[in-house]
């Protein structure tokens, strides 16, 4: 099941210029105060909703439950591919033809908030305290919330449990133990002890290594900080797996996950959607052959990356109150638990994790624990450009084309050139 990943997405530069011409605030001034929603009236009218990926395919039928509870409302869902979603939203903002509600990638919020097109979250229908704090951080920009976290995902360690049992090793708890664990998986039959991503989206594996040392990618002045000992160390750690033959930088990515099913790969880091994929595509009995474990800890923590998708209401919505009532319904614990059953999207609302639909699977519970210690990049409008720069330098390091120190300097130079966008 494919989820949102950041990658080749254009920034909102042209859209921001157009929006400024429309009189919306895009100059970084004071945020507009959220306006309450009228909760006394029933939700009526028609709502247009855009959703991507698996959610876009499943939401239309799921939303009929909301329609049943609100007979005067009609929800029209338009599925949008992730590969075109960012540009489609940008164009709709510039042309003032936005939907009422849209799902967005969690790292887009900074640029969308700056556009002035997104409605601040009304406090009388949405309770900030209900969500994982790290998830709420994906919708908050300069102290103002825009939208809500819809579903969340974080990364943990997937491993071949049968190979670990054969080798007599338990999942690693620290960086040092991870190498010992990976070597044991190789001795038990895996060609690659660990599969590591060093191409598109590789920043999602590098940043946790920075955070796990107590490092940060921003300083006290709010500017980017990449040329740091922590980033250099993170790049050195990943590179060491390739140099020591524990991971390969020559294997065709298309061979995965078949390579994991065959036992050629012993472990990898990924998100919760892979549980269903492993069980479905691994064949009979494969569900018993793999396990998941929390991210191994560095010198400071075991912090992982948190991603997922948020829901926003656009200011041009002709049916704002109904739009927010729909978002509130999607944020209710019971609804989130049912949504998990439908598409395996992890709830952003903490109370939903106590319901049987979510709590029944012990492997899912590992993700719930990991979410308590997970971070996301700051909601800066230029993050897309920065993430590409990180990916490019990570690949160079993995292929031996540059050193970790030079890569950190190159990323910092790119970051200094584009700034934060605020």
Buried (B, 14 or more C-beta within 10 A) or exposed (E): BEBBBBBEBEBBEEBBEBBBEBEBBBEEEEBEEBBEBBBEEEBBEEBBBBBBBBBBEBBBEBBEEBBEEBEEBBBEBBBBEBEEBBEBBBBBBBEBEBBBBBBBBBBBBBBBBBBBBBBBBBEEBBEEEBBBEBBBBBBBBEEBBBBBBBBBBBBBBBBBBBBBEBBEBEBBBBBEBBBEBBBBBBBBBBBBBBBBBBEBBBBBBBBBBBBBBEBBBBEEEEEBBBBBEBBBBBBBBBBEBBEEEBBBBEBEEEBBBEBBBBBBBBBBBBBBBBBEBBBEEBEEEBBEBBBBBBBBBBEEBBBBBBBBBBBBBBBBBEBBBBBBBBBBBBBBBEBBBBBBEBBBBBBBBBBBBEBEBBBEBEBBBBBBEBBEBBBBBBBBBBBBBBBBBBBBBBBBBBEEEBBBBBBBBBBBEBBEEBBBBB
